[in-house]
Amino acid sequence: MGTLAFTKMHGLGNDFVMLECMHAAPPEEELGPLAVAMCDRHFGVGADGVILVLPSRVASFRMRIFNADGSEAEMCGNGVRAFAKYVYDRRLTDRTDLEIETLAGIVRPQITVHGGKVTAVKVDMGVPRLTRKEIPMLGEPAGGRVVKEKIKVNGERLEVTCVSMGNPHCVTFVDDVAHYPVERVGPIVERHNLFPRRTNVEFVQVVSPSELRMRVWERGAGITIACGTGACASLVAAHLAGRAGRKAVVHLPGGDLKIEWREHDDHVFMTGPATEVFTGEWPTA
């Protein structure tokens, strides 16, 4: 029996099993089942997802991420920060400005280093995609935006604003996010028939135009205590809905992220930490 080396990391408690695959990767058909097994919090390592560190022909590195249910995600903001810290701390690169290839396109983390270790990562998340066909979300007009639109959820009307940060997000604003039934509403919206690829669901309380509180139901993972792309989508949605400016601190159960949606080029920037927890070996057949 062989073993597979791994590193457990997290970004504000949104945790990942990192697999370095610069020279070889597990067979494609094994990746989904492997993610399910490794992410199991009782019988596995325990994580929200598995991230593969891969070589790229078009960027510094390539990142693939598999959710805890075995599905592959396009992107993950907290995962990108963990990825950047991983490759720098392990001297796979000496650059502090990276380009990471993902299914959502190339993202660009900027690394802050103290004492030879990464302490924070600022990520250029690119331009948010705002039309129905880009999210994707069914309905007309396909080229229109989804801002303060009411959808039916369990016989009730829920007002939502939808955004893609390379992966789909459905944002709804609530008065008291701490007591909102995320565990009940989240899975229904995730699999709503309006979203052909399912969706991440953010529940956001606007504290002020520069301060948001957010809880999330992540597609394929359920409730997590942080979501980087969700924090970005929440600020974009809050601005589109007239509830916030273009820069805010987003408070998540796992900690805070600084989000800015720049006006001059429409790029969204996310700044936050990444942490290594432990390393280990996973038995393989």
C-alpha positions as CSV (number, residue, x, y, z in Angstrom):
1,M,0.0,0.0,0.0
2,G,1.3,3.4,-1.0
3,T,0.7,6.9,0.5
4,L,-0.3,10.3,-0.8
5,A,1.3,13.3,0.9
6,F,-1.1,16.1,1.8
7,T,-1.2,19.4,3.6
8,K,-4.2,20.7,5.5
9,M,-4.7,24.5,5.1
10,H,-7.5,27.0,5.7
11,G,-8.5,30.5,4.8
12,L,-10.6,31.9,7.7
13,G,-11.7,28.3,8.6
14,N,-12.7,27.4,5.0
15,D,-10.4,24.4,5.0
16,F,-8.7,22.4,2.2
17,V,-6.6,19.3,1.7
18,M,-3.7,20.4,-0.6
19,L,-2.2,17.8,-3.0
20,E,1.0,18.7,-4.7
21,C,0.8,17.2,-8.2
22,M,3.6,19.0,-10.1
23,H,4.9,15.8,-11.5
24,A,2.0,13.3,-11.2
25,A,-1.6,13.4,-10.2
26,P,-4.1,10.7,-9.2
27,P,-6.1,9.3,-12.1
28,E,-8.9,11.5,-13.3
29,E,-11.6,9.0,-12.4
30,E,-10.4,8.8,-8.8
31,L,-10.4,12.5,-8.1
32,G,-14.0,12.9,-7.1
33,P,-14.2,9.8,-4.9
34,L,-10.8,10.8,-3.3
35,A,-12.2,14.2,-2.4
36,V,-15.3,12.7,-0.8
37,A,-13.1,10.3,1.3
38,M,-10.5,12.9,2.3
39,C,-13.0,15.6,3.2
40,D,-15.1,13.3,5.5
41,R,-14.8,14.9,8.9
42,H,-15.3,11.6,10.7
43,F,-13.4,9.1,8.6
44,G,-11.1,11.3,6.6
45,V,-8.8,14.3,7.0
46,G,-11.8,16.6,7.2
47,A,-12.2,19.6,4.8
48,D,-14.5,21.6,2.6
49,G,-12.5,20.7,-0.5
50,V,-9.4,19.1,-2.0
51,I,-7.1,21.4,-4.1
52,L,-4.6,20.1,-6.6
53,V,-1.4,22.0,-7.2
54,L,-0.6,21.5,-10.9
55,P,1.8,22.9,-13.6
56,S,0.3,25.2,-16.2
57,R,1.2,26.1,-19.8
58,V,-0.4,29.5,-19.6
59,A,0.3,30.7,-16.0
60,S,2.6,30.2,-13.0
61,F,0.5,27.2,-11.7
62,R,-2.8,25.5,-12.3
63,M,-5.4,25.0,-9.5
64,R,-8.2,22.4,-9.5
65,I,-10.6,22.2,-6.6
66,F,-13.0,19.4,-5.7
67,N,-15.8,20.0,-3.3
68,A,-16.6,17.7,-0.3
69,D,-19.3,16.0,-2.4
70,G,-16.8,15.1,-5.2
71,S,-18.0,17.8,-7.7
72,E,-15.4,20.1,-9.3
73,A,-15.7,23.8,-8.7
74,E,-14.6,26.5,-11.1
75,M,-12.9,28.7,-8.4
76,C,-12.5,29.3,-4.7
77,G,-11.2,32.6,-3.3
78,N,-10.1,31.2,0.1
79,G,-8.6,28.3,-1.8
80,V,-6.5,30.6,-4.1
81,R,-5.0,32.3,-1.0
82,A,-4.1,28.9,0.5
83,F,-2.7,27.9,-2.9
84,A,-0.5,31.0,-3.1
85,K,0.9,30.4,0.5
86,Y,1.5,26.8,-0.3
87,V,3.6,27.3,-3.4
88,Y,5.6,30.2,-1.9
89,D,6.3,28.6,1.5
90,R,7.4,25.4,-0.2
91,R,9.7,27.3,-2.6
92,L,7.9,26.1,-5.7
93,T,8.2,29.8,-6.7
94,D,10.1,32.9,-5.4
95,R,7.6,35.3,-7.0
96,T,5.2,37.3,-4.9
97,D,2.9,38.1,-7.9
98,L,1.5,35.0,-9.3
99,E,-0.9,33.9,-12.1
100,I,-3.1,30.9,-11.2
101,E,-5.0,29.1,-13.9
102,T,-8.5,27.9,-12.8
103,L,-11.6,26.8,-14.6
104,A,-12.9,30.3,-14.1
105,G,-9.8,31.8,-15.9
106,I,-6.6,33.2,-14.5
107,V,-6.6,34.8,-11.1
108,R,-3.7,36.9,-9.8
109,P,-2.7,36.7,-6.1
110,Q,-0.2,39.2,-4.6
111,I,1.7,37.7,-1.6
112,T,2.8,39.6,1.5
113,V,5.8,38.0,3.2
114,H,7.2,38.5,6.7
115,G,10.1,36.4,8.0
116,G,10.1,34.3,4.9
117,K,6.5,33.2,5.3
118,V,3.3,34.3,3.7
119,T,1.2,36.4,6.1
120,A,-1.5,37.7,3.7
121,V,-2.6,37.4,0.1
122,K,-4.4,39.9,-2.0
123,V,-6.1,38.4,-5.0
124,D,-7.2,40.1,-8.2
125,M,-10.5,38.1,-8.7
126,G,-11.1,39.7,-12.1
127,V,-14.3,41.3,-13.4
128,P,-17.6,40.0,-12.0
129,R,-20.0,38.5,-14.5
130,L,-23.5,40.0,-14.1
131,T,-25.8,38.7,-16.8
132,R,-28.1,35.7,-16.6
133,K,-26.3,33.7,-19.2
134,E,-22.9,34.4,-17.5
135,I,-24.0,33.4,-14.0
136,P,-25.7,31.1,-15.4
137,M,-29.3,31.6,-14.5
138,L,-32.4,30.8,-16.5
139,G,-34.9,33.4,-17.5
140,E,-35.2,36.4,-19.7
141,P,-33.6,38.6,-20.8
142,A,-30.5,36.3,-21.0
143,G,-28.3,39.4,-21.3
144,G,-29.9,41.2,-18.4
145,R,-28.8,41.6,-14.8
146,V,-30.5,39.9,-11.8
147,V,-30.8,42.7,-9.2
148,K,-33.4,42.6,-6.5
149,E,-35.4,39.9,-8.3
150,K,-38.0,37.8,-6.5
151,I,-37.8,34.1,-6.8
152,K,-40.1,31.4,-5.3
153,V,-38.6,29.4,-2.5
154,N,-40.9,27.0,-0.6
155,G,-43.9,29.0,-1.6
156,E,-42.4,32.3,-0.4
157,R,-40.8,35.1,-2.3
158,L,-37.1,35.7,-1.8
159,E,-35.4,38.8,-3.2
160,V,-32.1,38.0,-4.7
161,T,-29.2,39.6,-6.6
162,C,-27.0,37.2,-8.6
163,V,-23.4,37.4,-9.6
164,S,-20.7,35.2,-11.0
165,M,-17.2,35.4,-9.7
166,G,-16.3,32.6,-12.1
167,N,-18.7,30.5,-10.1
168,P,-22.4,31.3,-9.5
169,H,-23.6,33.2,-6.4
170,C,-27.1,34.1,-5.3
171,V,-27.2,36.8,-2.7
172,T,-30.1,37.8,-0.4
173,F,-30.1,40.5,2.2
174,V,-31.5,39.8,5.7
175,D,-32.0,41.8,8.8
176,D,-30.3,39.4,11.3
177,V,-27.9,37.0,9.6
178,A,-26.9,35.3,12.8
179,H,-30.3,33.9,13.4
180,Y,-31.4,33.4,9.7
181,P,-32.2,29.7,8.9
182,V,-29.3,29.3,6.4
183,E,-29.4,25.5,6.9
184,R,-33.0,25.4,5.7
185,V,-33.1,28.0,2.9
186,G,-29.5,27.4,1.5
187,P,-29.9,23.9,0.1
188,I,-33.2,24.8,-1.5
189,V,-31.8,27.8,-3.3
190,E,-28.6,25.9,-4.3
191,R,-30.7,23.4,-6.3
192,H,-33.4,25.8,-7.5
193,N,-34.4,25.1,-11.0
194,L,-33.3,28.6,-12.1
195,F,-29.6,27.6,-11.7
196,P,-28.6,24.9,-14.2
197,R,-25.2,24.4,-12.5
198,R,-26.6,25.0,-8.9
199,T,-25.4,28.0,-7.0
200,N,-23.6,29.2,-3.9
201,V,-26.0,31.1,-1.6
202,E,-25.0,34.1,0.5
203,F,-27.1,35.6,3.3
204,V,-25.9,39.2,4.0
205,Q,-26.7,41.7,6.7
206,V,-25.7,45.3,5.7
207,V,-24.2,46.9,8.8
208,S,-23.1,50.1,6.9
209,P,-22.1,51.0,3.4
210,S,-18.6,49.8,4.2
211,E,-19.4,46.8,6.5
212,L,-21.2,43.6,5.7
213,R,-21.9,40.4,7.7
214,M,-22.3,37.2,5.7
215,R,-23.1,33.6,6.1
216,V,-22.9,31.1,3.2
217,W,-24.3,27.9,1.9
218,E,-21.6,26.6,-0.5
219,R,-22.5,24.6,-3.5
220,G,-21.3,21.1,-2.9
221,A,-20.1,21.7,0.6
222,G,-23.0,23.1,2.6
223,I,-22.5,25.6,5.5
224,T,-18.8,26.8,5.6
225,I,-17.4,29.5,7.9
226,A,-15.9,31.5,5.1
227,C,-16.2,31.9,1.3
228,G,-13.9,34.2,-0.6
229,T,-15.8,34.3,-3.8
230,G,-19.0,34.7,-1.8
231,A,-17.6,37.7,0.0
232,C,-16.7,39.3,-3.3
233,A,-20.1,38.5,-4.8
234,S,-21.8,39.9,-1.7
235,L,-20.1,43.3,-2.0
236,V,-20.8,43.4,-5.7
237,A,-24.5,42.5,-5.1
238,A,-24.8,45.0,-2.2
239,H,-23.4,47.8,-4.5
240,L,-25.7,46.8,-7.4
241,A,-28.7,46.8,-5.0
242,G,-27.8,50.3,-3.7
243,R,-26.9,49.0,-0.2
244,A,-23.1,49.5,-0.1
245,G,-20.2,51.3,-1.7
246,R,-17.4,49.7,-3.7
247,K,-15.2,48.8,-0.7
248,A,-16.1,47.0,2.5
249,V,-15.0,44.7,5.3
250,V,-17.0,41.5,5.1
251,H,-17.4,39.7,8.4
252,L,-17.6,35.9,8.1
253,P,-17.9,33.4,10.9
254,G,-14.3,32.5,10.4
255,G,-12.9,36.1,10.2
256,D,-12.8,39.2,8.1
257,L,-12.0,39.8,4.4
258,K,-11.3,43.2,2.8
259,I,-13.1,43.5,-0.6
260,E,-12.9,46.2,-3.1
261,W,-14.7,46.5,-6.5
262,R,-12.6,49.1,-8.4
263,E,-14.4,51.6,-10.5
264,H,-11.9,52.3,-13.2
265,D,-11.5,48.7,-14.4
266,D,-14.3,46.7,-12.6
267,H,-11.8,44.3,-11.0
268,V,-12.6,42.9,-7.6
269,F,-9.8,42.5,-5.1
270,M,-9.9,40.3,-2.0
271,T,-7.4,40.5,0.9
272,G,-7.1,38.0,3.7
273,P,-5.0,35.4,5.4
274,A,-4.1,31.8,4.8
275,T,-2.9,29.3,7.3
276,E,-1.2,25.9,7.3
277,V,-2.5,23.4,9.9
278,F,-0.7,20.2,9.5
279,T,0.8,17.7,7.0
280,G,0.2,14.0,6.7
281,E,0.0,10.9,4.4
282,W,-3.1,9.4,3.0
283,P,-3.1,5.6,2.4
284,T,-3.7,4.5,-1.1
285,A,-4.4,1.0,-2.5
